[in-house]
Amino acid sequence: MAHTSEDLLNKLRKGDYAATIEIIDVLIEVHKTAGVLLQRIESRNLQPIEMESILEKLRRGMQQKSAPIQVQAAASSLIEPNIHVAELAEVQSQHAIDTTIRVDVGRLDDLMNLIGELVLARNRLSQAAQSLTEKYERLDMSKQIADVSSQIDFVTTELQMAVMKTRMVPIEKVFSGLPLVAREVMRTTGKEVDLQIYGKETELDKTIIEELKDPLIHMIRNAVDHGIESPDERKSKGKPEQGIIVVNAERDGNYILITMEDDGRGIDIDITKRKAIEKGLISEVEAIEMSKSDVLNLLFIPGFSTKKEITNVSGRGVGMDVVKTNIAKLKGIVEIDSNVGTGTIITLKVPLTLAIIQGLLLKVVDEIFAVPLSAVLEIVRITPEEIYSIQGREVIRVRDTILPLARMSDIIGKNRTIHQSAVSYVVIVGWAEKRIGLLVDSLQGQKEVVIKTLGNYLGDVPGIAGSTILGDGSVILVIDVGRFIELVAHHFGKVA
């Protein structure tokens, strides 16, 4: 099998044979079969595998009398065999030994934990140096301490970034598997798709990369099967027979934005509403009041599907709920937008790392909480007159959207005094597709925080991700936005 496929690859590389769909299919099958065989050798599994069918396909491929063609560069890069592996390895081995070293991930985790402790100590030192300078600004010693604190602040930040970079891997590791997934769905559905992938060099933390694999696979499958129309349907609409799906990854500050956009049929809001009503997910009254974004968010409900027939590709109610679940684990946000006849775009926003985060400090009565900045969508200032009540639930209006409101003072069981200001802040946070407004008394600024677990004594506290230590030594709680929204919904009703 290996020798015959190598001969076939040589013919393709030289342009003697055309890279037909049948030949590419058999080469992919050869690759998968070789992987199975190698695994069996490793596990000493001597159970025989039926090989005659794949060998026959290879023979037919070698017997094709295709006219020589110039294979496109993109195609040749996919099928060109590594003819000179031994020579290349010999040339590169010395360079690889000199410049790279393999390190166990556990050691990197330990190093990241130590960096976290260093960040906490840095914050406390900065706070103490600032207080000392304000009280004894004329003393030379206070100026020296301030200078040392500034230098340690700089070095700690640089060290933190260096350690984070050692954990970073290109997102290409996940993106490289998408073309095969798209091709499999295309063969099953008979559709034609041009998959364009950009931003492969964008780097993410290793733990986050692993969690992105399943969401992206489901997004590709849905885009090809649900989004892109059949060639005949596209032709009747005046579109090119070949659909386009664009996947892009880019860094946005401390976050990564991954977008997947197609030029397919889009999502019909009315059909989605009818399906949701049929499944008992919403009532007819709720359907009338729902905004476009509310309807689109129904797609993330487990078991929900707009597909009429069940196939191996879709219609089983499995797909977008996996996207929501995995992105929620990463403390990320999912946004979806679609227009009928134009297409759909799904945006994933995930943090670069989960160990050390940027947090927004909120003050509620006499308590301070931290919210991951990646989950904060917007901050608005309101007065009591701008809070409305719908069916017994407090809500606010932000432009054209009605958002449920949660009073943090009620949640933590502390009432505001009459001496406190009537003006409050609403921090709008998001988790996957859900949105909610948190009513707080004041904002205490943005801080770099290290999330520490609450320990075995306190255990798992609903809505709390952990704790962190501020510069003055005080311990505050870090809100787990996803579980916090679920907690609010359970006690106070549905969340947008």
Secondary structure, DSSP 8 states (H G I E B T S, - for coil): -HHHHHHHHHHHHHTSS---HHHHHHHHHHHHHHHHHHHHHHTT-------HHHHHHHHHHHH---------HHHHHHH---TTHHHHHHHHHHHHHHH-----HHHHHHHHHHHHHHHHHHHHHHHHHHHHHHHSTT-HHHHHHHHHHHHHHHHHHHHHHHHHHHTEEETHHHHTTHHHHHHHHHHHHT--EEEEEE-TT-EEEHHHHHHHHHHHHHHHHHIIIIIS--HHHHHHTT--SSEEEEEEEEEETTEEEEEEEE-S----HHHHHHHHHHTTSS-HHHHHH--HHHHHGGGGSTT----SS--SSSSSS-SHHHHHHHHHHTT-EEEEEEETTTEEEEEEEEES-SSEEEEEEEEETTEEEEEEGGGEEEEEEE-GGG-EEETTEEEEEETTEEEEEEEHHHHTT----TTS-S-EEEEEEEEBTEEEEEEESEEEEEEEEE-B--HHHH---TTEEEEEE-TTS-EEEEE-HHHHHHHHHHHH----
